[in-house]
Structures are given as C-alpha cells and as structure tokens.
Amino acid sequence: MGIIAKQSFYNSISIALAFLIGAINTVYLYPTHMGSKLQGLVVALLALSNLVQPFISFGVQHAVIKFYSSCKTKEEKDRLLSFSLFVPLLVFSLLLISCFFLQEEITTFIATKNQEIGKYAYLILTVAFSTALFEVFYNWLRIQLFSVFGNFLKEFFPRALIFVLLLIYSYGGLDLDEFIMALIFGYYLRLFMVIVYSLVKYTPKFTLLLPQQFKSILRYSLLIFMSGTAASLILDIDKSMISNILTVENVAYYSVAIFIAAVIEFPGRAMFQIISPLVAQAINEDDASTLHKLLKKSANNLLLVSGLLFLLVNLNLNDFYAWVNLGDYTVALEVVLIVSVGKIFTMSMGCINNIITNSKYYSYVFWFSTASAVLAVILNLYFIQWYGIIGAAYATLMVIVMINFLKILLVQVRFKINPYSKQTFYTLGIILLLYFCISWIPFDFTPFFSLVLRSLFIGTVFAILAYFLKLTGDIQAFLSKLLPSVKKA
C-alpha cells in the first residue's frame, strides 16, 4: 500500500488545509461579514447545485474508474474517455434548452419561500455543470494514480476561493451580485486548471466512436446516476428543507455544525481518492486477497484516525464555540455530536463503498440510495417541523445507520468479507472510554487554552493507547519512527 500511503498523506494535507480554510469561512468570515441570512443563502444555492450536478454528469465519472482498467488498448481507453465527456455536454445542452423555455416556472418553484434564492438561481446550473465536468477530468487523473493535484483543486481550491472572496466582500470590494459572479468564475477557473493538467498527463485521441463495452457502461452510468442523485439528495436535502420549512438563518446554524462534524471524515476523503482505482483493479482481476487487505487496512486506519478526530471535535465543542464567539450558532451544538456518530460509523467501514460501486453488485447501490433518499425526505419533513435543526440531525443519523448496515450486509453475503476485526472493538473501546472520562475532567481556563490543553491531553493518551495495543500496522510503524526511544511492544 505504498502508493496509497504516499498519496493519501499528500491528499490529507490538502484536505486538512481545506478544512482549516473552510472553518475560517464558515465560523468567522461568513457570520461576521455576511451574517447568517446571506450565509444561508449562499449555502442553500450551493446545496441546490450539488443536487443538480448528478443529473449532468450522469454517472460517467464513476464509469471511467470501473471500466478503465479493463480496457486493453489505447483506442479503447480513448473511446471511454471521449464518451465520459460527451455525455455531460449533451445532458447540459438539453437542460439549458429546458431552462430557457421554463425559466419563469423553475425560478418560481425554487423561490417559493425565499425570493433571494430565485434571484440567483443561475448559480445553481452554472456551478453544477462546472462541477460535473471537473469530476470527469479529476477521475481521469485518479485512474492513472495522479490524484494529488486534482484533490487539491477539489478540496482546497473552492474553500480558498470563498475565503478570498469573503475578505474582498468584507472590505467592500464586492457586493452580493459581484460575489456570486466571482464565485462562478472561480469554479470555471478550477475546471480549466484540471483540464490542462489532465491532458498533460494523458492526452486521448478524441473520437465519437462508442466504447466497445457501450451497453455495460451506459447501464452502469444510468444506475450510478440514479444512485448519485439519491446520494446528493441525502447530503443536501436537509439544508434545502430547512430553508423552506424554517429560515435561511437556520441553514447557516446547521451548516456550521455539519461542517465541524465533517472534519471527522477528512481522512477517508484523502484515502478514497487513491484507493478507488486499486479496488476496481482488484475486482477486475478477481484478486480476492488484495480486496480483503484493502478493506481491512482502510477500515482499521480510518476508524483509528477518525476516532481521534471525533474526540477532539466533540470534547472541545463548547470551548470552540465560546472562543470564536458564535452567539446564536450555539443552538446547533447538539447537531455536531449527533452527526459525528454517523460519520465515525461510515469511516469504520473503510473502502466498502468503493467495493460495491466497482463490483457487479453496483445495482444494489441504487436501491439502497433510493430507499435512503425517500426516508431522508420523510424524516426531515416531520423531524424538522417537530424538533427544528436538531430533528434534521437525527434524520441524517438514522439514514446513515440504515444505509451503512445494508452495505455491510451486502459485502458480507456476496464477498464473504467485512471491515471489522478485534482491533475495531479495541478502538471503539478507547474512543468511548476517553470520551466519557475526559468529559468529566474540568479545564478551568480561557476557552482557547482549555481547547489547546485538552487537545494535547487527548492526543497524547490516544496515541499511547493505540501504540501499545497495536491497533494498526501502518500507524504502529509511523509512531515507532516518531518515538524511536519507545521499545516495540
């Protein structure tokens, strides 16, 4: 797993920096200079864009990863890559024509409760198209194991873009209209950079000839498209429904909490960028041993690292909100813990999603995602009305638990493997023990110093326990190099 460890390390740096910049944006720049109403507006627009994006990409970006390793000649590969570009362009053209004739109806529907969203509805389609094409070119890089720069553009660039625009906005250099236009321009600048880099690394001979596996690719893309649509619905329906049932201010409160909870899954986002093509290759070559190792190692490593982040986030939550002086945003404190539980469950499954998506059982993803999307809409509809944004968090957790359980069951039945081992229970035991013990230890300092001291204490105790219990080989080796004076247990 050398190449996985190396690129995952660089990807982790990009994602960590992205989360740092995103944290500054979400918990300081947005609330301080735009206010919760405008923050909620921008977040809601981008959430709607994420809902539209799967319709444009139509799942072909995932088909590239699944079928590329089975293409034996350059001509077959070039046909596949050409097809992956043609489909989003065709779908976007059809959507553009539809929007031209139905512009008033679409705008009225989107702006049912919030007129401002209707005013800036053009951002939704333009950013969705840019993101769809970006994902295609980014996956060109991933299949050739050049994920680092693409991951930088995917994770860091959009947050850095918003950071810069918010600074300019705060000094009066942009009004809201100009902010929206600059945001769109930035997304297309990102697209341009990934296109250039992708073509430098591999330049296909573009052709209108269909791939030899056209029917299989189209069938796969269709199911992944439907699954992706449902998955996007699950990710962003809560924000969209909050803006319609409650207010856009509540979208801002909820988004800050969700962002903080999302820190827990950043190690997985780094690893999956590079591991997905390797999983696809193992499946195409029917290499059960490699597949099993990839699943176990990814699950053990991700649970351990994400478990540490879970503790750092949730045990420091009150001090963090007090330190950055979020004020009204504290109404969503409970959202962080609720969603964090779902995030750590997802990380404990390792690369199980990659296995299902790249196997012959990919059709199950559609049924899982569809059922989850329906459940998400129903639960959010009632829970948001009953419990506000806390209800949205509970709805999210319930959906995550259900779909993850179904995925684990599928892989166990079909592949006779699962991500769990005795190390899993040791890691969970450490997480629970430290969470309940440290939550009772008082740190009576200023919020900043309490946060720093508690984090150092958590990190030290967690690392010592992980090292001596030998929870994962990779982290064991890392700590052995970091602490050469400690004898191997």
C-alpha positions as CSV (number, residue, x, y, z in Angstrom):
1,M,0.0,0.0,0.0
2,G,3.0,2.3,-0.5
3,I,1.3,4.4,-3.2
4,I,-1.9,4.6,-1.1
5,A,0.0,5.8,1.9
6,K,2.1,8.3,0.0
7,Q,-0.7,9.9,-2.0
8,S,-3.1,9.7,1.0
9,F,-0.6,11.6,3.0
10,Y,-0.4,14.5,0.5
11,N,-4.2,14.4,0.0
12,S,-4.6,14.5,3.8
13,I,-2.5,17.7,3.8
14,S,-4.7,19.3,1.1
15,I,-7.9,18.3,2.9
16,A,-6.6,19.4,6.3
17,L,-5.8,22.8,4.8
18,A,-9.2,22.9,3.1
19,F,-10.9,22.2,6.4
20,L,-8.9,24.9,8.1
21,I,-9.8,27.5,5.5
22,G,-13.3,26.2,5.4
23,A,-13.5,26.6,9.2
24,I,-12.4,30.2,9.0
25,N,-15.0,30.8,6.3
26,T,-17.8,29.0,8.0
27,V,-17.4,30.0,11.6
28,Y,-15.9,33.5,11.2
29,L,-15.9,35.2,7.8
30,Y,-19.5,34.3,6.8
31,P,-21.2,35.1,10.2
32,T,-19.1,38.2,10.8
33,H,-19.2,39.9,7.4
34,M,-22.2,38.4,5.6
35,G,-24.4,37.5,8.5
36,S,-26.5,34.3,8.9
37,K,-29.1,35.3,6.3
38,L,-26.7,35.8,3.4
39,Q,-24.6,32.8,4.6
40,G,-27.6,30.6,4.5
41,L,-28.5,32.0,1.0
42,V,-25.1,31.1,-0.5
43,V,-25.0,27.7,1.3
44,A,-28.5,26.9,0.1
45,L,-27.6,27.8,-3.5
46,L,-24.5,25.6,-3.5
47,A,-26.6,22.8,-1.9
48,L,-29.1,23.0,-4.8
49,S,-26.2,23.0,-7.2
50,N,-25.0,19.7,-5.7
51,L,-28.5,18.3,-6.2
52,V,-28.4,19.2,-9.9
53,Q,-24.8,18.0,-10.6
54,P,-25.5,14.2,-10.8
55,F,-28.1,14.9,-13.5
56,I,-25.4,16.5,-15.7
57,S,-22.6,14.0,-15.1
58,F,-25.0,11.1,-15.4
59,G,-22.6,8.7,-13.6
60,V,-20.0,8.6,-16.3
61,Q,-17.2,9.9,-14.0
62,H,-17.6,6.6,-12.0
63,A,-17.8,4.5,-15.1
64,V,-14.3,5.8,-16.0
65,I,-12.9,4.3,-12.8
66,K,-14.7,1.0,-13.1
67,F,-14.0,0.3,-16.8
68,Y,-10.7,1.9,-17.5
69,S,-8.6,-1.0,-16.1
70,S,-10.5,-3.4,-18.2
71,C,-9.6,-1.5,-21.5
72,K,-6.6,-3.3,-23.1
73,T,-5.7,-0.9,-25.8
74,K,-5.2,2.9,-26.0
75,E,-8.0,3.1,-28.5
76,E,-10.5,1.5,-26.1
77,K,-9.3,3.9,-23.3
78,D,-9.7,6.9,-25.6
79,R,-13.2,5.9,-26.6
80,L,-14.1,5.6,-22.9
81,L,-12.7,9.0,-22.0
82,S,-14.3,10.6,-25.0
83,F,-17.7,9.1,-24.1
84,S,-17.3,10.4,-20.5
85,L,-17.0,14.0,-21.9
86,F,-19.7,13.7,-24.5
87,V,-22.5,12.6,-22.1
88,P,-22.3,15.6,-19.7
89,L,-22.1,18.0,-22.6
90,L,-25.2,16.5,-24.1
91,V,-27.2,16.5,-20.9
92,F,-26.2,20.0,-20.0
93,S,-27.3,21.2,-23.5
94,L,-30.7,19.6,-23.0
95,L,-31.0,21.1,-19.5
96,L,-30.0,24.6,-20.8
97,I,-32.7,24.4,-23.5
98,S,-35.3,23.3,-21.0
99,C,-34.3,26.1,-18.6
100,F,-34.6,28.7,-21.4
101,F,-38.2,27.8,-22.1
102,L,-39.2,27.1,-18.5
103,Q,-37.2,29.8,-16.8
104,E,-40.1,31.5,-15.1
105,E,-41.6,28.3,-13.8
106,I,-38.3,27.0,-12.5
107,T,-37.4,30.3,-10.7
108,T,-40.9,30.5,-9.1
109,F,-40.6,26.9,-7.9
110,I,-37.1,27.4,-6.4
111,A,-38.1,30.7,-4.7
112,T,-41.3,29.5,-3.2
113,K,-40.3,30.6,0.3
114,N,-37.1,32.7,-0.4
115,Q,-37.2,35.2,-3.2
116,E,-33.4,35.8,-3.0
117,I,-32.7,32.2,-4.0
118,G,-34.8,32.7,-7.1
119,K,-32.8,35.9,-8.0
120,Y,-29.5,33.9,-8.0
121,A,-30.9,30.7,-9.4
122,Y,-28.5,30.9,-12.4
123,L,-25.6,29.9,-10.0
124,I,-27.2,26.5,-9.5
125,L,-26.9,25.3,-13.1
126,T,-23.6,27.0,-13.9
127,V,-21.8,25.6,-10.9
128,A,-23.4,22.2,-11.4
129,F,-22.1,22.0,-14.9
130,S,-18.6,23.1,-13.9
131,T,-18.5,20.6,-11.1
132,A,-19.8,17.7,-13.3
133,L,-17.0,18.3,-15.9
134,F,-14.4,18.7,-13.2
135,E,-15.3,15.3,-11.7
136,V,-14.8,13.6,-15.1
137,F,-11.3,15.1,-15.6
138,Y,-10.4,14.5,-12.0
139,N,-11.2,10.8,-12.4
140,W,-9.0,10.7,-15.4
141,L,-6.2,11.6,-13.1
142,R,-7.3,9.1,-10.4
143,I,-7.2,6.1,-12.7
144,Q,-3.6,7.0,-13.6
145,L,-2.8,7.4,-9.9
146,F,-2.2,11.2,-10.2
147,S,-4.7,12.2,-7.5
148,V,-2.7,14.8,-5.6
149,F,-3.2,17.9,-7.7
150,G,-6.8,17.0,-8.6
151,N,-7.6,16.5,-4.9
152,F,-6.0,19.9,-4.2
153,L,-8.4,21.5,-6.7
154,K,-11.4,19.5,-5.5
155,E,-11.0,20.1,-1.7
156,F,-8.8,23.2,-1.2
157,F,-9.4,25.5,-4.1
158,P,-13.2,26.1,-3.6
159,R,-12.7,26.9,0.0
160,A,-9.7,29.2,-0.7
161,L,-11.8,30.9,-3.4
162,I,-14.6,31.6,-0.9
163,F,-12.0,32.8,1.6
164,V,-10.6,35.3,-0.8
165,L,-14.0,36.5,-1.9
166,L,-15.2,36.9,1.6
167,L,-12.2,39.0,2.5
168,I,-12.8,41.2,-0.5
169,Y,-16.5,41.4,0.4
170,S,-15.7,42.3,4.0
171,Y,-13.7,45.4,2.8
172,G,-16.4,46.5,0.4
173,G,-14.7,45.4,-2.7
174,L,-17.7,43.3,-3.8
175,D,-21.4,43.5,-3.4
176,L,-23.5,40.3,-3.2
177,D,-24.1,40.2,-7.0
178,E,-20.4,40.5,-7.7
179,F,-19.6,37.9,-5.1
180,I,-21.9,35.4,-6.8
181,M,-20.4,36.1,-10.3
182,A,-16.8,35.9,-8.9
183,L,-17.7,32.6,-7.3
184,I,-19.0,31.2,-10.6
185,F,-15.8,32.4,-12.4
186,G,-13.7,30.7,-9.8
187,Y,-15.4,27.4,-10.3
188,Y,-14.7,27.6,-14.1
189,L,-11.0,28.6,-13.4
190,R,-10.7,25.4,-11.4
191,L,-12.3,23.4,-14.3
192,F,-9.8,25.0,-16.7
193,M,-6.8,24.0,-14.5
194,V,-7.9,20.4,-14.1
195,I,-8.5,20.1,-17.9
196,V,-5.0,21.3,-18.7
197,Y,-3.3,19.1,-16.1
198,S,-5.3,16.0,-17.1
199,L,-4.4,16.5,-20.8
200,V,-0.7,16.9,-19.9
201,K,-0.7,13.6,-18.0
202,Y,-2.7,11.7,-20.6
203,T,-4.0,13.1,-23.9
204,P,-6.6,10.9,-25.5
205,K,-7.4,10.9,-29.2
206,F,-10.9,12.2,-29.0
207,T,-13.5,10.3,-31.1
208,L,-17.2,10.0,-31.5
209,L,-16.9,6.2,-31.7
210,L,-18.7,4.5,-28.8
211,P,-16.7,2.3,-26.4
212,Q,-16.8,-1.4,-27.1
213,Q,-18.5,-2.0,-23.7
214,F,-21.0,0.7,-24.5
215,K,-24.1,-1.1,-23.3
216,S,-22.4,-2.1,-20.0
217,I,-21.0,1.4,-19.5
218,L,-24.4,3.0,-20.2
219,R,-26.2,0.6,-17.9
220,Y,-23.6,1.2,-15.1
221,S,-23.7,5.0,-15.6
222,L,-27.5,5.0,-15.5
223,L,-27.7,3.2,-12.2
224,I,-24.8,5.2,-10.7
225,F,-26.5,8.4,-11.9
226,M,-29.7,7.4,-10.2
227,S,-27.8,6.3,-7.1
228,G,-25.8,9.6,-7.1
229,T,-28.9,11.6,-7.4
230,A,-30.3,9.9,-4.4
231,A,-27.0,10.3,-2.5
232,S,-26.8,14.0,-3.3
233,L,-30.4,14.3,-2.1
234,I,-29.4,12.7,1.2
235,L,-26.4,15.1,1.6
236,D,-28.2,18.3,0.8
237,I,-31.9,17.8,1.3
238,D,-31.7,18.7,4.9
239,K,-30.3,22.2,4.1
240,S,-32.8,22.7,1.4
241,M,-35.8,21.7,3.6
242,I,-34.5,23.7,6.5
243,S,-34.5,26.8,4.2
244,N,-38.1,26.1,3.2
245,I,-39.6,24.9,6.5
246,L,-37.6,27.2,8.8
247,T,-35.4,30.2,7.7
248,V,-32.2,30.7,5.9
249,E,-30.6,31.7,9.2
250,N,-31.2,28.2,10.4
251,V,-29.4,26.9,7.3
252,A,-26.4,28.9,8.5
253,Y,-26.5,27.5,12.0
254,Y,-26.9,23.9,10.7
255,S,-24.2,24.3,8.1
256,V,-21.6,25.4,10.6
257,A,-22.4,22.3,12.8
258,I,-22.3,19.9,9.8
259,F,-19.0,21.4,8.7
260,I,-17.5,20.8,12.1
261,A,-18.8,17.2,12.2
262,A,-17.4,16.7,8.7
263,V,-13.9,17.1,10.0
264,I,-14.1,13.5,11.2
265,E,-14.3,12.1,7.7
266,F,-11.5,14.0,6.1
267,P,-9.0,11.1,6.4
268,G,-11.4,9.0,4.4
269,R,-11.8,11.6,1.7
270,A,-8.0,11.6,1.4
271,M,-7.7,7.8,1.2
272,F,-10.6,7.1,-1.2
273,Q,-9.2,9.4,-3.8
274,I,-6.4,6.9,-4.5
275,I,-7.8,3.6,-3.2
276,S,-10.9,3.5,-5.6
277,P,-8.9,2.7,-8.8
278,L,-7.0,0.0,-6.9
279,V,-10.2,-1.6,-5.7
280,A,-11.6,-1.5,-9.2
281,Q,-8.4,-3.2,-10.5
282,A,-8.5,-5.9,-7.8
283,I,-12.2,-6.6,-8.7
284,N,-11.5,-6.7,-12.4
285,E,-8.6,-9.1,-11.8
286,D,-10.6,-11.2,-9.4
287,D,-7.9,-10.7,-6.7
288,A,-9.9,-11.5,-3.6
289,S,-6.8,-11.5,-1.3
290,T,-5.9,-7.9,-2.3
291,L,-9.5,-6.8,-1.9
292,H,-9.7,-8.2,1.6
293,K,-6.5,-6.5,2.6
294,L,-7.6,-3.1,1.2
295,L,-10.9,-3.4,3.1
296,K,-9.4,-4.4,6.4
297,K,-6.5,-1.9,6.3
298,S,-8.6,1.0,5.2
299,A,-11.2,0.3,7.9
300,N,-8.7,-0.1,10.8
301,N,-6.7,3.0,9.8
302,L,-9.8,5.2,9.2
303,L,-11.6,4.2,12.4
304,L,-8.5,5.0,14.5
305,V,-7.7,8.4,12.9
306,S,-11.4,9.4,12.7
307,G,-11.9,8.3,16.3
308,L,-9.2,10.7,17.4
309,L,-10.8,13.5,15.5
310,F,-14.2,12.5,17.0
311,L,-12.8,13.1,20.4
312,L,-11.0,16.3,19.6
313,V,-14.1,17.8,18.0
314,N,-16.8,16.8,20.5
315,L,-14.8,17.2,23.7
316,N,-13.7,20.7,22.7
317,L,-17.0,21.8,21.2
318,N,-18.2,24.2,23.9
319,D,-14.8,25.9,24.2
320,F,-14.6,26.2,20.5
321,Y,-17.9,27.9,20.1
322,A,-17.1,30.2,23.1
323,W,-13.7,31.0,21.6
324,V,-14.9,32.1,18.2
325,N,-18.0,33.8,19.8
326,L,-20.6,32.2,17.5
327,G,-23.5,33.5,19.6
328,D,-26.8,32.3,18.1
329,Y,-25.0,29.5,16.3
330,T,-24.8,27.6,19.6
331,V,-28.4,26.4,19.0
332,A,-26.9,23.7,16.7
333,L,-24.3,22.4,19.2
334,E,-26.1,19.1,19.6
335,V,-26.1,18.6,15.8
336,V,-22.4,18.2,15.8
337,L,-22.4,15.2,18.2
338,I,-25.4,13.5,16.5
339,V,-23.9,13.7,13.0
340,S,-20.4,12.8,14.3
341,V,-21.7,9.4,15.4
342,G,-22.9,8.7,11.8
343,K,-19.6,10.0,10.4
344,I,-17.5,7.7,12.5
345,F,-19.7,4.7,11.6
346,T,-19.1,5.5,8.0
347,M,-15.4,5.7,8.4
348,S,-15.3,2.3,10.3
349,M,-16.4,0.6,7.0
350,G,-13.3,1.5,5.2
351,C,-13.5,1.2,1.4
352,I,-16.7,-0.7,1.4
353,N,-18.4,1.8,-0.9
354,N,-15.7,1.5,-3.5
355,I,-16.0,-2.3,-3.4
356,I,-19.8,-2.2,-4.1
357,T,-19.6,0.6,-6.7
358,N,-16.9,-1.2,-8.7
359,S,-18.3,-4.7,-8.5
360,K,-21.1,-6.5,-10.4
361,Y,-23.3,-5.7,-7.5
362,Y,-23.3,-2.0,-8.1
363,S,-27.1,-2.1,-8.9
364,Y,-27.7,-2.5,-5.1
365,V,-26.4,1.0,-4.6
366,F,-29.3,2.4,-6.5
367,W,-31.8,0.6,-4.3
368,F,-30.0,1.5,-1.1
369,S,-29.7,5.1,-2.1
370,T,-33.3,5.4,-3.3
371,A,-34.7,3.9,-0.1
372,S,-32.4,6.3,1.9
373,A,-33.4,9.3,-0.1
374,V,-37.1,8.6,0.4
375,L,-36.5,8.0,4.1
376,A,-34.5,11.2,4.3
377,V,-37.3,13.3,2.8
378,I,-39.9,11.8,5.0
379,L,-37.8,12.0,8.2
380,N,-36.7,15.6,7.5
381,L,-40.2,16.7,6.7
382,Y,-41.5,15.7,10.1
383,F,-38.4,15.9,12.3
384,I,-37.6,19.5,11.2
385,Q,-41.2,20.6,12.0
386,W,-41.1,18.8,15.3
387,Y,-37.5,19.5,16.6
388,G,-36.1,22.1,14.2
389,I,-32.5,21.7,13.1
390,I,-31.8,19.1,15.8
391,G,-34.5,17.0,14.1
392,A,-32.6,17.3,10.8
393,A,-29.5,15.9,12.5
394,Y,-31.4,12.9,13.9
395,A,-32.9,12.3,10.4
396,T,-29.4,12.3,8.9
397,L,-28.1,9.9,11.6
398,M,-30.9,7.4,11.0
399,V,-30.4,7.4,7.3
400,I,-26.6,6.9,7.6
401,V,-27.1,4.0,10.0
402,M,-29.6,2.3,7.8
403,I,-27.7,2.5,4.5
404,N,-24.4,1.6,6.1
405,F,-25.9,-1.5,7.7
406,L,-27.3,-2.6,4.3
407,K,-23.9,-2.1,2.7
408,I,-22.1,-4.2,5.3
409,L,-24.6,-6.9,4.9
410,L,-24.3,-7.0,1.1
411,V,-20.5,-7.2,1.2
412,Q,-20.6,-9.9,3.9
413,V,-23.1,-12.0,1.9
414,R,-21.6,-11.6,-1.6
415,F,-17.9,-11.3,-0.9
416,K,-17.7,-13.1,2.5
417,I,-15.7,-10.3,4.0
418,N,-16.4,-7.4,6.3
419,P,-14.4,-4.4,7.6
420,Y,-14.3,-5.4,11.2
421,S,-11.8,-7.2,13.5
422,K,-10.9,-7.4,17.2
423,Q,-8.9,-4.1,16.6
424,T,-12.2,-2.5,15.7
425,F,-13.6,-3.2,19.2
426,Y,-10.4,-2.1,20.9
427,T,-10.5,1.2,19.0
428,L,-14.2,1.7,19.8
429,G,-13.5,0.9,23.5
430,I,-10.7,3.5,23.6
431,I,-13.0,6.1,22.0
432,L,-15.8,5.6,24.4
433,L,-13.6,5.4,27.5
434,L,-11.8,8.6,26.7
435,Y,-15.0,10.4,25.7
436,F,-16.8,9.7,29.0
437,C,-13.7,10.1,31.2
438,I,-12.3,13.3,29.7
439,S,-15.7,14.9,29.6
440,W,-15.7,14.9,33.4
441,I,-12.3,16.4,33.7
442,P,-12.5,20.2,34.3
443,F,-10.3,22.6,32.3
444,D,-10.9,25.9,34.0
445,F,-9.0,28.2,31.7
446,T,-10.0,30.6,29.0
447,P,-11.7,28.8,26.1
448,F,-8.6,28.9,23.9
449,F,-6.2,27.5,26.5
450,S,-8.8,24.9,27.6
451,L,-9.1,23.8,23.9
452,V,-5.4,23.5,23.4
453,L,-4.6,21.7,26.7
454,R,-7.5,19.3,26.3
455,S,-6.5,18.5,22.7
456,L,-2.9,17.8,23.7
457,F,-4.1,15.6,26.5
458,I,-6.5,13.7,24.3
459,G,-3.9,13.2,21.5
460,T,-1.2,12.0,23.9
461,V,-3.3,9.5,25.7
462,F,-4.9,8.2,22.5
463,A,-1.6,7.8,20.7
464,I,-0.1,5.9,23.7
465,L,-3.0,3.5,23.9
466,A,-3.1,3.0,20.1
467,Y,0.6,2.3,20.1
468,F,0.8,-0.3,22.9
469,L,-2.4,-2.1,21.8
470,K,-1.0,-2.3,18.2
471,L,-4.3,-1.2,16.7
472,T,-3.0,-0.8,13.1
473,G,0.3,-1.8,11.5
474,D,0.7,1.5,9.4
475,I,0.2,3.8,12.4
476,Q,2.3,1.5,14.6
477,A,5.2,1.9,12.1
478,F,4.6,5.7,12.0
479,L,4.7,6.0,15.8
480,S,7.7,3.8,16.0
481,K,9.6,6.2,13.8
482,L,8.2,9.2,15.6
483,L,9.1,7.8,19.0
484,P,12.4,5.8,18.5
485,S,13.1,5.7,22.2
486,V,9.9,3.6,22.8
487,K,10.6,-0.1,22.6
488,K,8.3,-2.1,20.4
489,A,5.6,-3.8,22.4
